[in-house]
Amino acid sequence: MTRPRIDPRASRTEQRVASGENGRRRYDLSSRTASNPIGPPRRDPRQEWAASLIDRPGRRRYDRSQRPVARGGASNVEAARVGSAAEAVSTEPTVRIIEEPAFLVFAFVDAPGGRLSRFDRQVLGGARLLADAGGGGGAVVAIVAEEIDGLGAAGADRVMSLPTNGSASARAAALRAAIETHAPRHVLFAEDGDAADCARRLSVALGEPLFSNVEHLTARQVVRPNRGRRAELAAAPPRLMTLGEDRAKMHAGAPGEARPLEFETAPSDDQAILSVEIIPGDPARLALSETDFVVSAGNGVTDFEGFRELAALMKGTPGASRVVCDAGLMPRGAQVGASGTVLAADCYFALGISGAPQHLQGIAACEQVIAVNTDLHAAMIERAGLAIVQDAQLVMPALIKLLKERQS
Ligand SMILES: Cc1cc2nc3c(=O)[nH]c(=O)nc-3n(C[C@H](O)[C@H](O)[C@H](O)COP(=O)(O)OP(=O)(O)OC[C@H]3O[C@@H](n4cnc5c(N)ncnc54)[C@H](O)[C@@H]3O)c2cc1C
């Protein structure tokens, strides 16, 4: 569709009015034209304010959300109710239901700590892309070891639980049985940790090639680096693939149904593994780049004994801002930020840290940020999902007391 072209000369001529006595050209620029003699409708701000007045006792309150307000008869309260009901209907997410999937795409979900990680969401997003290929009709099946929240929102239509004794070989054996039964078109893994391990075991067990470390994923093509990154290898999406981190978008569309897909498999008898037990490391000794949870002190912290006690009780790895490290109050290795350590932690607890750009660069990947600061307008408070506007020296002992009570 093309827009009607405006001829500026013609519009100018249309606006010309009879000249005054001195013969000078005069124009009426009030937007009234021969075709629209009234001009644009005039706004009456008083009427607009009156219409958005909320009928409540006490102080006058106005609803300026620009929801359509019913006029003539209906009170503003009713109108607001109608508006909010309509909004509720329109904003309710519609769950995508695929009753009879044309094909299946398996997405192996690692979920460390029982929670979907960013990478897990990317794998599910990549699987969604493949399931929607060629007109759609495919369903994404999330392969999990335990119950996990948020799989539907991350794009899963089905969830298959393959409980194992925790060993990668047992998981691969259970997954192999599921693949042989359901014959998925694609099986997608993260190129990371247990998922990558399981993918390689499965590739050997099935005798099928694995297209590892996909860096570019589309519905028709997968690309990975080759010959030490001097070349690229492209192919049509094969059955077994591992996906590199940050190489696929997370699902942002309608949530999937995440309906359980029953699958019974005999527990694998893995003679090589005698016992599987996760031994947690000492958070205080973990490298900042490796840890999931960092409790960090800034210039607003003066009680460092309390800070270390709190970090130990919260099972977090202690971190600090540069100012604190420069002052020798914390070791240089604890510095978080552009010239310190860039974190990959899930959660960052910042005590008395302003949130300078160099510091914020170090926590860019942290999903959850909690800030304690006396300044409501500190950049760290803005970055945080949860903020406590209070003296850190008061918050720390209160948290220590609470944690000790819970432990006893
Ligand atoms: C090239 C370069 C590289 C840098 N790299 C880094 C880096 O890697 N990491 C880094 O951290 N910095 C880095 N910096 C320094 C950075 O710019 C800031 O100076 C530093 O991060 C500030 O640290 P801070 O927030 O702890 O201190 P401040 O800026 O002094 O902020 C203290 C905060 O604590 C709050 N506060 C005060 N009292 C209390 C209280 N009682 N309770 C609670 N809150 C309180 C204040 O409101 C304030 O927000 C770099 C700077 C340069 C120039």
The ligand as an ORCA input file, in Angstrom:
! r2SCAN-3c Opt
* xyz 0 1
  C      39.505      1.553     34.749
  C      38.679      1.267     35.944
  C      38.353     -0.034     36.221
  C      37.569     -0.328     37.320
  N      37.228     -1.623     37.585
  C      36.466     -1.903     38.645
  C      36.094     -3.234     38.940
  O      36.478     -4.177     38.254
  N      35.301     -3.464     40.006
  C      34.836     -2.464     40.803
  O      34.093     -2.734     41.757
  N      35.178     -1.192     40.538
  C      35.984     -0.890     39.507
  N      36.356      0.396     39.280
  C      35.972      1.409     40.282
  C      34.549      1.868     40.138
  O      34.494      2.921     39.203
  C      33.985      2.383     41.485
  O      34.850      3.354     41.993
  C      33.826      1.297     42.535
  O      33.153      0.189     41.998
  C      33.028      1.848     43.683
  O      32.956      0.904     44.688
  P      31.768      0.949     45.764
  O      30.496      0.931     45.082
  O      32.050     -0.113     46.757
  O      32.026      2.343     46.504
  P      31.268      3.717     46.461
  O      31.200      4.233     45.103
  O      31.911      4.556     47.496
  O      29.783      3.364     46.907
  C      29.410      2.965     48.183
  C      27.924      2.696     48.191
  O      27.553      2.257     49.482
  C      26.394      2.942     49.900
  N      26.466      3.028     51.339
  C      27.160      3.885     52.117
  N      26.999      3.612     53.404
  C      26.183      2.553     53.468
  C      25.662      1.784     54.528
  N      25.949      2.052     55.801
  N      24.840      0.758     54.231
  C      24.530      0.462     52.954
  N      25.001      1.151     51.911
  C      25.817      2.177     52.162
  C      26.444      4.275     49.226
  O      25.133      4.787     49.072
  C      27.075      3.927     47.889
  O      26.090      3.585     46.938
  C      37.121      0.704     38.167
  C      37.438      2.020     37.877
  C      38.208      2.294     36.775
  C      38.521      3.711     36.485
*
